[in-house]
Amino acid sequence: MSTTTDIRPTGGPAPGGDRPHDERLLRTSPLRKLLSRPELGSVVGALAVLVFFAVAADGFLRASSISTVLYASSTIGIMAVPVALLMIGGEFDLSAGVMVTSSALISSMFSYQMTANIWVGAGVSLLATLAVGAFNGFMLTRTKLPSFIVTLGTFLMLTGMNLGFTKLIDDTVSTKSIGDMEGFPSARAVFASTLSLGGVDIKITVLWWLGLVALASWVLLRTRVGNWIFAVGGNEDAARAVGVPVAKTKIGLYMGVAFGAWVSGQHLLFSFDTVQSGEGVGNELIYIIAAVIGGCLITGGYGSAIGSAVGALLFGMTSKGIVFAEWNPDWFKFFLGAMLLLATLLNTWVRKRAEATK
Protein backbone atom coordinates (compact mmCIF):
# COMPACT_ATOMS: atom_id res chain seq x y z
CA MET A 1 0.00 0.00 0.00
CA SER A 2 1.49 3.31 -1.03
CA THR A 3 1.80 6.29 1.26
CA THR A 4 2.38 9.98 0.59
CA THR A 5 4.37 12.41 2.62
CA ASP A 6 2.43 15.21 4.28
CA ILE A 7 4.07 18.39 2.95
CA ARG A 8 3.30 21.56 4.86
CA PRO A 9 4.32 25.09 3.80
CA THR A 10 7.43 26.41 5.48
CA GLY A 11 6.65 30.10 5.06
CA GLY A 12 9.51 30.86 2.71
CA PRO A 13 12.91 29.76 1.51
CA ALA A 14 15.14 27.79 3.80
CA PRO A 15 18.29 29.38 5.23
CA GLY A 16 20.85 30.01 2.57
CA GLY A 17 18.24 30.80 -0.09
CA ASP A 18 17.34 27.17 -0.86
CA ARG A 19 13.74 26.48 -1.69
CA PRO A 20 11.86 23.92 0.44
CA HIS A 21 11.87 20.46 -1.09
CA ASP A 22 8.82 18.32 -1.74
CA GLU A 23 9.95 14.80 -0.81
CA ARG A 24 7.65 13.36 -3.46
CA LEU A 25 9.83 15.02 -6.13
CA LEU A 26 13.11 13.68 -4.80
CA ARG A 27 14.73 11.18 -7.11
CA THR A 28 15.39 7.70 -5.78
CA SER A 29 18.97 6.62 -6.34
CA PRO A 30 19.65 3.44 -8.34
CA LEU A 31 21.32 1.91 -5.28
CA ARG A 32 18.25 2.54 -3.13
CA LYS A 33 16.01 1.00 -5.80
CA LEU A 34 18.31 -2.01 -6.03
CA LEU A 35 18.42 -2.56 -2.28
CA SER A 36 14.64 -2.35 -2.08
CA ARG A 37 14.17 -5.36 -4.37
CA PRO A 38 13.26 -8.56 -2.42
CA GLU A 39 14.88 -10.80 -5.02
CA LEU A 40 18.31 -9.11 -4.81
CA GLY A 41 19.77 -11.77 -2.52
CA SER A 42 18.53 -14.66 -4.64
CA VAL A 43 19.87 -13.08 -7.85
CA VAL A 44 23.31 -12.69 -6.28
CA GLY A 45 23.18 -16.28 -5.05
CA ALA A 46 22.01 -17.59 -8.44
CA LEU A 47 24.86 -15.83 -10.24
CA ALA A 48 27.35 -17.25 -7.74
CA VAL A 49 26.00 -20.80 -8.21
CA LEU A 50 26.02 -20.39 -12.00
CA VAL A 51 29.66 -19.32 -12.03
CA PHE A 52 30.62 -22.03 -9.55
CA PHE A 53 29.13 -24.93 -11.50
CA ALA A 54 30.27 -23.49 -14.83
CA VAL A 55 33.81 -23.94 -13.49
CA ALA A 56 33.31 -27.10 -11.42
CA ALA A 57 31.10 -29.12 -13.79
CA ASP A 58 32.09 -29.89 -17.36
CA GLY A 59 29.24 -29.33 -19.77
CA PHE A 60 27.10 -27.36 -17.32
CA LEU A 61 26.61 -24.60 -19.89
CA ARG A 62 25.76 -26.91 -22.79
CA ALA A 63 22.36 -26.49 -24.41
CA SER A 64 21.19 -29.91 -23.24
CA SER A 65 22.31 -29.16 -19.69
CA ILE A 66 20.56 -25.79 -19.68
CA SER A 67 17.38 -27.53 -20.87
CA THR A 68 17.64 -30.02 -18.00
CA VAL A 69 18.20 -27.26 -15.44
CA LEU A 70 15.26 -25.22 -16.73
CA TYR A 71 12.96 -28.25 -16.60
CA ALA A 72 13.97 -29.09 -13.02
CA SER A 73 13.49 -25.44 -12.06
CA SER A 74 10.09 -25.17 -13.73
CA THR A 75 8.62 -28.17 -11.91
CA ILE A 76 9.46 -26.40 -8.66
CA GLY A 77 8.76 -22.89 -9.92
CA ILE A 78 5.15 -23.57 -10.98
CA MET A 79 4.33 -24.20 -7.34
CA ALA A 80 6.82 -21.74 -5.85
CA VAL A 81 5.02 -18.78 -7.47
CA PRO A 82 1.60 -19.20 -5.77
CA VAL A 83 3.33 -20.37 -2.57
CA ALA A 84 5.33 -17.12 -2.60
CA LEU A 85 2.14 -15.05 -2.96
CA LEU A 86 0.62 -16.98 -0.07
CA MET A 87 3.70 -16.30 2.07
CA ILE A 88 3.60 -12.61 1.20
CA GLY A 89 0.03 -12.76 2.49
CA GLY A 90 1.36 -14.09 5.81
CA GLU A 91 0.45 -17.80 5.48
CA PHE A 92 1.88 -21.05 4.12
CA ASP A 93 0.54 -24.39 2.93
CA LEU A 94 1.90 -27.77 4.07
CA SER A 95 -0.55 -29.65 1.85
CA ALA A 96 0.80 -28.26 -1.43
CA GLY A 97 3.02 -31.27 -2.20
CA VAL A 98 0.42 -34.01 -1.80
CA MET A 99 -2.22 -31.79 -3.45
CA VAL A 100 -0.24 -32.13 -6.68
CA THR A 101 -0.55 -35.91 -6.47
CA SER A 102 -4.24 -35.66 -5.53
CA SER A 103 -5.02 -33.62 -8.63
CA ALA A 104 -3.26 -36.15 -10.86
CA LEU A 105 -5.02 -39.10 -9.20
CA ILE A 106 -8.45 -37.52 -9.60
CA SER A 107 -7.87 -36.83 -13.31
CA SER A 108 -6.64 -40.34 -13.98
CA MET A 109 -9.12 -42.36 -11.94
CA PHE A 110 -12.20 -40.35 -12.93
CA SER A 111 -11.35 -40.61 -16.63
CA TYR A 112 -10.58 -44.32 -16.40
CA GLN A 113 -13.53 -45.35 -14.26
CA MET A 114 -16.07 -43.24 -16.17
CA THR A 115 -14.53 -44.06 -19.56
CA ALA A 116 -14.62 -40.34 -20.20
CA ASN A 117 -12.52 -38.04 -22.31
CA ILE A 118 -9.30 -37.15 -20.50
CA TRP A 119 -10.30 -33.49 -20.48
CA VAL A 120 -13.42 -34.31 -18.47
CA GLY A 121 -11.24 -35.88 -15.80
CA ALA A 122 -8.92 -32.87 -15.88
CA GLY A 123 -11.90 -30.53 -15.42
CA VAL A 124 -13.24 -32.51 -12.47
CA SER A 125 -9.74 -32.50 -10.99
CA LEU A 126 -9.52 -28.71 -11.33
CA LEU A 127 -12.79 -28.22 -9.47
CA ALA A 128 -11.82 -30.70 -6.75
CA THR A 129 -8.36 -29.19 -6.29
CA LEU A 130 -9.72 -25.64 -6.10
CA ALA A 131 -12.21 -26.90 -3.50
CA VAL A 132 -9.33 -28.15 -1.36
CA GLY A 133 -7.65 -24.73 -1.59
CA ALA A 134 -10.92 -23.00 -0.68
CA PHE A 135 -11.33 -25.39 2.26
CA ASN A 136 -7.88 -24.47 3.57
CA GLY A 137 -8.62 -20.75 3.31
CA PHE A 138 -12.11 -21.07 4.79
CA MET A 139 -10.93 -23.12 7.76
CA LEU A 140 -8.09 -20.70 8.40
CA THR A 141 -10.25 -17.60 8.36
CA ARG A 142 -13.20 -19.04 10.26
CA THR A 143 -11.37 -20.94 13.00
CA LYS A 144 -8.45 -18.49 13.39
CA LEU A 145 -6.16 -21.52 13.74
CA PRO A 146 -2.55 -21.14 12.54
CA SER A 147 -1.97 -22.13 8.92
CA PHE A 148 0.49 -24.74 10.20
CA ILE A 149 -2.32 -26.65 11.96
CA VAL A 150 -4.94 -26.24 9.23
CA THR A 151 -2.72 -27.27 6.33
CA LEU A 152 -1.00 -30.02 8.32
CA GLY A 153 -4.44 -31.54 8.86
CA THR A 154 -5.18 -31.25 5.12
CA PHE A 155 -1.79 -32.76 4.34
CA LEU A 156 -2.54 -35.82 6.47
CA MET A 157 -6.06 -36.21 5.08
CA LEU A 158 -4.91 -35.97 1.47
CA THR A 159 -2.03 -38.38 2.09
CA GLY A 160 -4.44 -40.97 3.47
CA MET A 161 -7.06 -40.35 0.77
CA ASN A 162 -4.50 -40.64 -2.02
CA LEU A 163 -3.42 -44.07 -0.83
CA GLY A 164 -6.82 -45.27 0.38
CA PHE A 165 -8.86 -44.38 -2.70
CA THR A 166 -6.19 -45.63 -5.10
CA LYS A 167 -6.12 -49.04 -3.41
CA LEU A 168 -9.92 -49.11 -3.15
CA ILE A 169 -10.52 -48.30 -6.81
CA ASP A 170 -7.48 -49.78 -8.58
CA ASP A 171 -6.44 -52.47 -6.05
CA THR A 172 -2.88 -51.13 -6.15
CA VAL A 173 -0.88 -48.04 -5.16
CA SER A 174 -0.72 -46.68 -8.72
CA THR A 175 -3.34 -45.71 -11.28
CA LYS A 176 -4.17 -47.58 -14.47
CA SER A 177 -2.64 -46.53 -17.79
CA ILE A 178 -4.71 -43.93 -19.65
CA GLY A 179 -2.34 -43.39 -22.59
CA ASP A 180 -4.79 -44.88 -25.12
CA MET A 181 -7.83 -42.88 -23.97
CA GLU A 182 -9.52 -40.12 -25.93
CA GLY A 183 -8.01 -36.69 -25.36
CA PHE A 184 -4.67 -37.94 -24.02
CA PRO A 185 -2.52 -36.65 -26.95
CA SER A 186 -3.96 -33.13 -26.74
CA ALA A 187 -3.66 -33.07 -22.95
CA ARG A 188 -0.06 -34.21 -23.16
CA ALA A 189 0.63 -31.44 -25.66
CA VAL A 190 -0.71 -28.84 -23.21
CA PHE A 191 0.90 -30.15 -20.02
CA ALA A 192 3.88 -32.35 -20.91
CA SER A 193 5.13 -31.62 -24.42
CA THR A 194 8.61 -30.56 -25.51
CA LEU A 195 9.28 -27.55 -27.74
CA SER A 196 12.40 -26.81 -29.75
CA LEU A 197 13.56 -23.20 -29.44
CA GLY A 198 16.79 -22.27 -31.16
CA GLY A 199 17.95 -25.87 -31.20
CA VAL A 200 17.28 -26.27 -27.47
CA ASP A 201 14.57 -28.64 -26.26
CA ILE A 202 12.36 -26.81 -23.78
CA LYS A 203 9.62 -28.50 -21.76
CA ILE A 204 6.28 -26.73 -21.87
CA THR A 205 6.39 -26.50 -18.08
CA VAL A 206 8.95 -23.72 -18.55
CA LEU A 207 6.32 -21.69 -20.44
CA TRP A 208 3.71 -22.41 -17.73
CA TRP A 209 6.27 -21.28 -15.14
CA LEU A 210 7.15 -18.03 -16.91
CA GLY A 211 3.48 -17.31 -17.57
CA LEU A 212 2.61 -17.72 -13.89
CA VAL A 213 5.54 -15.49 -12.88
CA ALA A 214 4.35 -12.75 -15.26
CA LEU A 215 0.74 -13.04 -14.09
CA ALA A 216 1.68 -13.06 -10.39
CA SER A 217 4.02 -10.06 -10.83
CA TRP A 218 1.25 -8.12 -12.56
CA VAL A 219 -1.21 -8.96 -9.78
CA LEU A 220 1.23 -7.95 -7.05
CA LEU A 221 2.48 -4.73 -8.58
CA ARG A 222 -0.35 -3.43 -10.76
CA THR A 223 -3.64 -4.40 -9.13
CA ARG A 224 -5.63 -3.63 -6.01
CA VAL A 225 -5.46 -7.31 -5.09
CA GLY A 226 -1.68 -7.00 -4.92
CA ASN A 227 -2.03 -4.18 -2.39
CA TRP A 228 -4.41 -6.36 -0.39
CA ILE A 229 -1.90 -9.24 -0.34
CA PHE A 230 0.92 -7.06 0.97
CA ALA A 231 -1.40 -5.37 3.47
CA VAL A 232 -2.77 -8.65 4.85
CA GLY A 233 0.74 -10.08 5.20
CA GLY A 234 2.14 -6.92 6.77
CA ASN A 235 -0.54 -6.30 9.38
CA GLU A 236 -3.82 -8.17 9.18
CA ASP A 237 -5.64 -6.06 11.78
CA ALA A 238 -4.59 -2.78 10.15
CA ALA A 239 -5.60 -4.12 6.73
CA ARG A 240 -9.03 -5.08 8.03
CA ALA A 241 -9.42 -1.66 9.63
CA VAL A 242 -8.98 0.11 6.27
CA GLY A 243 -11.44 -2.14 4.48
CA VAL A 244 -9.27 -4.86 2.98
CA PRO A 245 -11.29 -8.10 2.53
CA VAL A 246 -8.89 -10.22 4.56
CA ALA A 247 -10.86 -13.48 4.44
CA LYS A 248 -11.48 -13.33 0.68
CA THR A 249 -7.84 -12.46 0.03
CA LYS A 250 -6.54 -15.43 1.99
CA ILE A 251 -9.05 -17.85 0.49
CA GLY A 252 -8.06 -16.61 -2.96
CA LEU A 253 -4.37 -17.14 -2.19
CA TYR A 254 -5.00 -20.72 -1.09
CA MET A 255 -6.98 -21.33 -4.26
CA GLY A 256 -4.03 -19.94 -6.21
CA VAL A 257 -1.82 -22.60 -4.63
CA ALA A 258 -4.45 -25.18 -5.56
CA PHE A 259 -4.39 -24.04 -9.19
CA GLY A 260 -0.61 -24.41 -9.27
CA ALA A 261 -1.02 -27.89 -7.80
CA TRP A 262 -3.49 -28.76 -10.54
CA VAL A 263 -1.11 -27.67 -13.30
CA SER A 264 1.76 -29.60 -11.71
CA GLY A 265 -0.47 -32.63 -11.20
CA GLN A 266 -1.56 -32.71 -14.83
CA HIS A 267 2.08 -32.50 -15.90
CA LEU A 268 2.90 -35.41 -13.61
CA LEU A 269 0.07 -37.50 -15.03
CA PHE A 270 0.57 -36.79 -18.73
CA SER A 271 4.34 -37.16 -18.51
CA PHE A 272 4.26 -40.71 -17.14
CA ASP A 273 0.73 -41.95 -17.99
CA THR A 274 0.29 -43.37 -14.45
CA VAL A 275 0.63 -41.89 -10.97
CA GLN A 276 2.02 -43.37 -7.76
CA SER A 277 -0.29 -42.47 -4.86
CA GLY A 278 2.57 -41.89 -2.41
CA GLU A 279 4.30 -39.17 -4.44
CA GLY A 280 4.52 -35.54 -3.39
CA VAL A 281 5.22 -35.97 0.33
CA GLY A 282 7.96 -33.53 1.31
CA ASN A 283 7.75 -31.37 -1.82
CA GLU A 284 5.84 -28.69 0.07
CA LEU A 285 9.05 -27.86 1.93
CA ILE A 286 10.89 -27.46 -1.37
CA TYR A 287 8.31 -24.95 -2.59
CA ILE A 288 8.58 -22.98 0.64
CA ILE A 289 12.38 -23.06 0.49
CA ALA A 290 12.35 -21.75 -3.09
CA ALA A 291 10.08 -18.88 -2.03
CA VAL A 292 12.23 -18.04 1.01
CA ILE A 293 15.44 -18.16 -1.04
CA GLY A 294 13.68 -15.82 -3.46
CA GLY A 295 13.16 -13.18 -0.78
CA CYS A 296 9.87 -14.02 0.94
CA LEU A 297 9.73 -13.65 4.69
CA ILE A 298 8.05 -16.25 6.91
CA THR A 299 6.41 -13.35 8.74
CA GLY A 300 4.70 -12.13 5.55
CA GLY A 301 4.33 -8.76 3.85
CA TYR A 302 7.55 -8.98 1.83
CA GLY A 303 8.65 -10.81 -1.30
CA SER A 304 8.08 -11.06 -5.04
CA ALA A 305 7.03 -13.54 -7.72
CA ILE A 306 10.27 -12.95 -9.62
CA GLY A 307 12.21 -13.83 -6.48
CA SER A 308 10.42 -17.18 -6.23
CA ALA A 309 11.38 -17.88 -9.85
CA VAL A 310 15.02 -17.12 -9.09
CA GLY A 311 14.80 -19.33 -6.00
CA ALA A 312 13.45 -22.19 -8.12
CA LEU A 313 16.18 -21.61 -10.71
CA LEU A 314 18.81 -21.70 -7.98
CA PHE A 315 17.31 -24.96 -6.75
CA GLY A 316 17.42 -26.43 -10.27
CA MET A 317 21.01 -25.36 -10.89
CA THR A 318 22.17 -26.84 -7.62
CA SER A 319 20.34 -30.17 -7.98
CA LYS A 320 21.56 -30.73 -11.54
CA GLY A 321 24.95 -29.07 -11.07
CA ILE A 322 25.87 -31.66 -8.45
CA VAL A 323 25.01 -34.40 -10.96
CA PHE A 324 26.99 -32.78 -13.78
CA ALA A 325 29.96 -32.35 -11.44
CA GLU A 326 29.70 -36.08 -10.60
CA TRP A 327 29.54 -35.43 -6.89
CA ASN A 328 27.77 -37.62 -4.38
CA PRO A 329 24.10 -36.54 -4.58
CA ASP A 330 23.77 -37.18 -0.84
CA TRP A 331 25.32 -33.75 -0.38
CA PHE A 332 22.43 -32.02 -2.13
CA LYS A 333 20.36 -31.57 1.03
CA PHE A 334 23.39 -30.06 2.75
CA PHE A 335 23.77 -27.46 0.00
CA LEU A 336 20.02 -26.82 0.05
CA GLY A 337 20.06 -26.16 3.79
CA ALA A 338 23.11 -23.92 3.47
CA MET A 339 21.44 -21.93 0.68
CA LEU A 340 18.32 -21.51 2.79
CA LEU A 341 20.24 -20.12 5.75
CA LEU A 342 22.46 -17.86 3.65
CA ALA A 343 19.53 -16.58 1.60
CA THR A 344 17.49 -15.82 4.73
CA LEU A 345 20.39 -13.92 6.30
CA LEU A 346 21.09 -12.02 3.08
CA ASN A 347 17.41 -11.18 2.55
CA THR A 348 17.14 -9.87 6.11
CA TRP A 349 20.24 -7.74 5.62
CA VAL A 350 18.97 -6.38 2.29
CA ARG A 351 15.60 -5.50 3.82
CA LYS A 352 17.21 -3.68 6.73
CA ARG A 353 19.53 -1.77 4.39
CA ALA A 354 16.57 -0.82 2.21
CA GLU A 355 14.62 0.45 5.24
CA ALA A 356 17.67 2.37 6.46
CA THR A 357 18.05 4.22 3.15
CA LYS A 358 14.43 5.40 3.04
C-alpha positions as CSV (number, residue, x, y, z in Angstrom):
1,M,0.0,0.0,0.0
2,S,1.5,3.3,-1.0
3,T,1.8,6.3,1.3
4,T,2.4,10.0,0.6
5,T,4.4,12.4,2.6
6,D,2.4,15.2,4.3
7,I,4.1,18.4,3.0
8,R,3.3,21.6,4.9
9,P,4.3,25.1,3.8
10,T,7.4,26.4,5.5
11,G,6.6,30.1,5.1
12,G,9.5,30.9,2.7
13,P,12.9,29.8,1.5
14,A,15.1,27.8,3.8
15,P,18.3,29.4,5.2
16,G,20.9,30.0,2.6
17,G,18.2,30.8,-0.1
18,D,17.3,27.2,-0.9
19,R,13.7,26.5,-1.7
20,P,11.9,23.9,0.4
21,H,11.9,20.5,-1.1
22,D,8.8,18.3,-1.7
23,E,10.0,14.8,-0.8
24,R,7.6,13.4,-3.5
25,L,9.8,15.0,-6.1
26,L,13.1,13.7,-4.8
27,R,14.7,11.2,-7.1
28,T,15.4,7.7,-5.8
29,S,19.0,6.6,-6.3
30,P,19.6,3.4,-8.3
31,L,21.3,1.9,-5.3
32,R,18.3,2.5,-3.1
33,K,16.0,1.0,-5.8
34,L,18.3,-2.0,-6.0
35,L,18.4,-2.6,-2.3
36,S,14.6,-2.4,-2.1
37,R,14.2,-5.4,-4.4
38,P,13.3,-8.6,-2.4
39,E,14.9,-10.8,-5.0
40,L,18.3,-9.1,-4.8
41,G,19.8,-11.8,-2.5
42,S,18.5,-14.7,-4.6
43,V,19.9,-13.1,-7.8
44,V,23.3,-12.7,-6.3
45,G,23.2,-16.3,-5.1
46,A,22.0,-17.6,-8.4
47,L,24.9,-15.8,-10.2
48,A,27.4,-17.3,-7.7
49,V,26.0,-20.8,-8.2
50,L,26.0,-20.4,-12.0
51,V,29.7,-19.3,-12.0
52,F,30.6,-22.0,-9.5
53,F,29.1,-24.9,-11.5
54,A,30.3,-23.5,-14.8
55,V,33.8,-23.9,-13.5
56,A,33.3,-27.1,-11.4
57,A,31.1,-29.1,-13.8
58,D,32.1,-29.9,-17.4
59,G,29.2,-29.3,-19.8
60,F,27.1,-27.4,-17.3
61,L,26.6,-24.6,-19.9
62,R,25.8,-26.9,-22.8
63,A,22.4,-26.5,-24.4
64,S,21.2,-29.9,-23.2
65,S,22.3,-29.2,-19.7
66,I,20.6,-25.8,-19.7
67,S,17.4,-27.5,-20.9
68,T,17.6,-30.0,-18.0
69,V,18.2,-27.3,-15.4
70,L,15.3,-25.2,-16.7
71,Y,13.0,-28.3,-16.6
72,A,14.0,-29.1,-13.0
73,S,13.5,-25.4,-12.1
74,S,10.1,-25.2,-13.7
75,T,8.6,-28.2,-11.9
76,I,9.5,-26.4,-8.7
77,G,8.8,-22.9,-9.9
78,I,5.2,-23.6,-11.0
79,M,4.3,-24.2,-7.3
80,A,6.8,-21.7,-5.9
81,V,5.0,-18.8,-7.5
82,P,1.6,-19.2,-5.8
83,V,3.3,-20.4,-2.6
84,A,5.3,-17.1,-2.6
85,L,2.1,-15.1,-3.0
86,L,0.6,-17.0,-0.1
87,M,3.7,-16.3,2.1
88,I,3.6,-12.6,1.2
89,G,0.0,-12.8,2.5
90,G,1.4,-14.1,5.8
91,E,0.5,-17.8,5.5
92,F,1.9,-21.0,4.1
93,D,0.5,-24.4,2.9
94,L,1.9,-27.8,4.1
95,S,-0.6,-29.7,1.9
96,A,0.8,-28.3,-1.4
97,G,3.0,-31.3,-2.2
98,V,0.4,-34.0,-1.8
99,M,-2.2,-31.8,-3.5
100,V,-0.2,-32.1,-6.7
101,T,-0.6,-35.9,-6.5
102,S,-4.2,-35.7,-5.5
103,S,-5.0,-33.6,-8.6
104,A,-3.3,-36.1,-10.9
105,L,-5.0,-39.1,-9.2
106,I,-8.5,-37.5,-9.6
107,S,-7.9,-36.8,-13.3
108,S,-6.6,-40.3,-14.0
109,M,-9.1,-42.4,-11.9
110,F,-12.2,-40.3,-12.9
111,S,-11.4,-40.6,-16.6
112,Y,-10.6,-44.3,-16.4
113,Q,-13.5,-45.4,-14.3
114,M,-16.1,-43.2,-16.2
115,T,-14.5,-44.1,-19.6
116,A,-14.6,-40.3,-20.2
117,N,-12.5,-38.0,-22.3
118,I,-9.3,-37.2,-20.5
119,W,-10.3,-33.5,-20.5
120,V,-13.4,-34.3,-18.5
121,G,-11.2,-35.9,-15.8
122,A,-8.9,-32.9,-15.9
123,G,-11.9,-30.5,-15.4
124,V,-13.2,-32.5,-12.5
125,S,-9.7,-32.5,-11.0
126,L,-9.5,-28.7,-11.3
127,L,-12.8,-28.2,-9.5
128,A,-11.8,-30.7,-6.7
129,T,-8.4,-29.2,-6.3
130,L,-9.7,-25.6,-6.1
131,A,-12.2,-26.9,-3.5
132,V,-9.3,-28.2,-1.4
133,G,-7.7,-24.7,-1.6
134,A,-10.9,-23.0,-0.7
135,F,-11.3,-25.4,2.3
136,N,-7.9,-24.5,3.6
137,G,-8.6,-20.8,3.3
138,F,-12.1,-21.1,4.8
139,M,-10.9,-23.1,7.8
140,L,-8.1,-20.7,8.4
141,T,-10.2,-17.6,8.4
142,R,-13.2,-19.0,10.3
143,T,-11.4,-20.9,13.0
144,K,-8.4,-18.5,13.4
145,L,-6.2,-21.5,13.7
146,P,-2.5,-21.1,12.5
147,S,-2.0,-22.1,8.9
148,F,0.5,-24.7,10.2
149,I,-2.3,-26.7,12.0
150,V,-4.9,-26.2,9.2
151,T,-2.7,-27.3,6.3
152,L,-1.0,-30.0,8.3
153,G,-4.4,-31.5,8.9
154,T,-5.2,-31.2,5.1
155,F,-1.8,-32.8,4.3
156,L,-2.5,-35.8,6.5
157,M,-6.1,-36.2,5.1
158,L,-4.9,-36.0,1.5
159,T,-2.0,-38.4,2.1
160,G,-4.4,-41.0,3.5
161,M,-7.1,-40.3,0.8
162,N,-4.5,-40.6,-2.0
163,L,-3.4,-44.1,-0.8
164,G,-6.8,-45.3,0.4
165,F,-8.9,-44.4,-2.7
166,T,-6.2,-45.6,-5.1
167,K,-6.1,-49.0,-3.4
168,L,-9.9,-49.1,-3.1
169,I,-10.5,-48.3,-6.8
170,D,-7.5,-49.8,-8.6
171,D,-6.4,-52.5,-6.1
172,T,-2.9,-51.1,-6.2
173,V,-0.9,-48.0,-5.2
174,S,-0.7,-46.7,-8.7
175,T,-3.3,-45.7,-11.3
176,K,-4.2,-47.6,-14.5
177,S,-2.6,-46.5,-17.8
178,I,-4.7,-43.9,-19.6
179,G,-2.3,-43.4,-22.6
180,D,-4.8,-44.9,-25.1
181,M,-7.8,-42.9,-24.0
182,E,-9.5,-40.1,-25.9
183,G,-8.0,-36.7,-25.4
184,F,-4.7,-37.9,-24.0
185,P,-2.5,-36.6,-27.0
186,S,-4.0,-33.1,-26.7
187,A,-3.7,-33.1,-22.9
188,R,-0.1,-34.2,-23.2
189,A,0.6,-31.4,-25.7
190,V,-0.7,-28.8,-23.2
191,F,0.9,-30.1,-20.0
192,A,3.9,-32.3,-20.9
193,S,5.1,-31.6,-24.4
194,T,8.6,-30.6,-25.5
195,L,9.3,-27.6,-27.7
196,S,12.4,-26.8,-29.8
197,L,13.6,-23.2,-29.4
198,G,16.8,-22.3,-31.2
199,G,18.0,-25.9,-31.2
200,V,17.3,-26.3,-27.5
201,D,14.6,-28.6,-26.3
202,I,12.4,-26.8,-23.8
203,K,9.6,-28.5,-21.8
204,I,6.3,-26.7,-21.9
205,T,6.4,-26.5,-18.1
206,V,9.0,-23.7,-18.6
207,L,6.3,-21.7,-20.4
208,W,3.7,-22.4,-17.7
209,W,6.3,-21.3,-15.1
210,L,7.2,-18.0,-16.9
211,G,3.5,-17.3,-17.6
212,L,2.6,-17.7,-13.9
213,V,5.5,-15.5,-12.9
214,A,4.4,-12.8,-15.3
215,L,0.7,-13.0,-14.1
216,A,1.7,-13.1,-10.4
217,S,4.0,-10.1,-10.8
218,W,1.3,-8.1,-12.6
219,V,-1.2,-9.0,-9.8
220,L,1.2,-8.0,-7.0
221,L,2.5,-4.7,-8.6
222,R,-0.3,-3.4,-10.8
223,T,-3.6,-4.4,-9.1
224,R,-5.6,-3.6,-6.0
225,V,-5.5,-7.3,-5.1
226,G,-1.7,-7.0,-4.9
227,N,-2.0,-4.2,-2.4
228,W,-4.4,-6.4,-0.4
229,I,-1.9,-9.2,-0.3
230,F,0.9,-7.1,1.0
231,A,-1.4,-5.4,3.5
232,V,-2.8,-8.6,4.8
233,G,0.7,-10.1,5.2
234,G,2.1,-6.9,6.8
235,N,-0.5,-6.3,9.4
236,E,-3.8,-8.2,9.2
237,D,-5.6,-6.1,11.8
238,A,-4.6,-2.8,10.1
239,A,-5.6,-4.1,6.7
240,R,-9.0,-5.1,8.0
241,A,-9.4,-1.7,9.6
242,V,-9.0,0.1,6.3
243,G,-11.4,-2.1,4.5
244,V,-9.3,-4.9,3.0
245,P,-11.3,-8.1,2.5
246,V,-8.9,-10.2,4.6
247,A,-10.9,-13.5,4.4
248,K,-11.5,-13.3,0.7
249,T,-7.8,-12.5,0.0
250,K,-6.5,-15.4,2.0
251,I,-9.0,-17.9,0.5
252,G,-8.1,-16.6,-3.0
253,L,-4.4,-17.1,-2.2
254,Y,-5.0,-20.7,-1.1
255,M,-7.0,-21.3,-4.3
256,G,-4.0,-19.9,-6.2
257,V,-1.8,-22.6,-4.6
258,A,-4.5,-25.2,-5.6
259,F,-4.4,-24.0,-9.2
260,G,-0.6,-24.4,-9.3
261,A,-1.0,-27.9,-7.8
262,W,-3.5,-28.8,-10.5
263,V,-1.1,-27.7,-13.3
264,S,1.8,-29.6,-11.7
265,G,-0.5,-32.6,-11.2
266,Q,-1.6,-32.7,-14.8
267,H,2.1,-32.5,-15.9
268,L,2.9,-35.4,-13.6
269,L,0.1,-37.5,-15.0
270,F,0.6,-36.8,-18.7
271,S,4.3,-37.2,-18.5
272,F,4.3,-40.7,-17.1
273,D,0.7,-41.9,-18.0
274,T,0.3,-43.4,-14.5
275,V,0.6,-41.9,-11.0
276,Q,2.0,-43.4,-7.8
277,S,-0.3,-42.5,-4.9
278,G,2.6,-41.9,-2.4
279,E,4.3,-39.2,-4.4
280,G,4.5,-35.5,-3.4
281,V,5.2,-36.0,0.3
282,G,8.0,-33.5,1.3
283,N,7.7,-31.4,-1.8
284,E,5.8,-28.7,0.1
285,L,9.0,-27.9,1.9
286,I,10.9,-27.5,-1.4
287,Y,8.3,-24.9,-2.6
288,I,8.6,-23.0,0.6
289,I,12.4,-23.1,0.5
290,A,12.4,-21.7,-3.1
291,A,10.1,-18.9,-2.0
292,V,12.2,-18.0,1.0
293,I,15.4,-18.2,-1.0
294,G,13.7,-15.8,-3.5
295,G,13.2,-13.2,-0.8
296,C,9.9,-14.0,0.9
297,L,9.7,-13.6,4.7
298,I,8.1,-16.3,6.9
299,T,6.4,-13.4,8.7
300,G,4.7,-12.1,5.5
301,G,4.3,-8.8,3.8
302,Y,7.6,-9.0,1.8
303,G,8.6,-10.8,-1.3
304,S,8.1,-11.1,-5.0
305,A,7.0,-13.5,-7.7
306,I,10.3,-13.0,-9.6
307,G,12.2,-13.8,-6.5
308,S,10.4,-17.2,-6.2
309,A,11.4,-17.9,-9.8
310,V,15.0,-17.1,-9.1
311,G,14.8,-19.3,-6.0
312,A,13.4,-22.2,-8.1
313,L,16.2,-21.6,-10.7
314,L,18.8,-21.7,-8.0
315,F,17.3,-25.0,-6.8
316,G,17.4,-26.4,-10.3
317,M,21.0,-25.4,-10.9
318,T,22.2,-26.8,-7.6
319,S,20.3,-30.2,-8.0
320,K,21.6,-30.7,-11.5
321,G,25.0,-29.1,-11.1
322,I,25.9,-31.7,-8.5
323,V,25.0,-34.4,-11.0
324,F,27.0,-32.8,-13.8
325,A,30.0,-32.3,-11.4
326,E,29.7,-36.1,-10.6
327,W,29.5,-35.4,-6.9
328,N,27.8,-37.6,-4.4
329,P,24.1,-36.5,-4.6
330,D,23.8,-37.2,-0.8
331,W,25.3,-33.8,-0.4
332,F,22.4,-32.0,-2.1
333,K,20.4,-31.6,1.0
334,F,23.4,-30.1,2.7
335,F,23.8,-27.5,0.0
336,L,20.0,-26.8,0.1
337,G,20.1,-26.2,3.8
338,A,23.1,-23.9,3.5
339,M,21.4,-21.9,0.7
340,L,18.3,-21.5,2.8
341,L,20.2,-20.1,5.8
342,L,22.5,-17.9,3.6
343,A,19.5,-16.6,1.6
344,T,17.5,-15.8,4.7
345,L,20.4,-13.9,6.3
346,L,21.1,-12.0,3.1
347,N,17.4,-11.2,2.6
348,T,17.1,-9.9,6.1
349,W,20.2,-7.7,5.6
350,V,19.0,-6.4,2.3
351,R,15.6,-5.5,3.8
352,K,17.2,-3.7,6.7
353,R,19.5,-1.8,4.4
354,A,16.6,-0.8,2.2
355,E,14.6,0.4,5.2
356,A,17.7,2.4,6.5
357,T,18.1,4.2,3.2
358,K,14.4,5.4,3.0
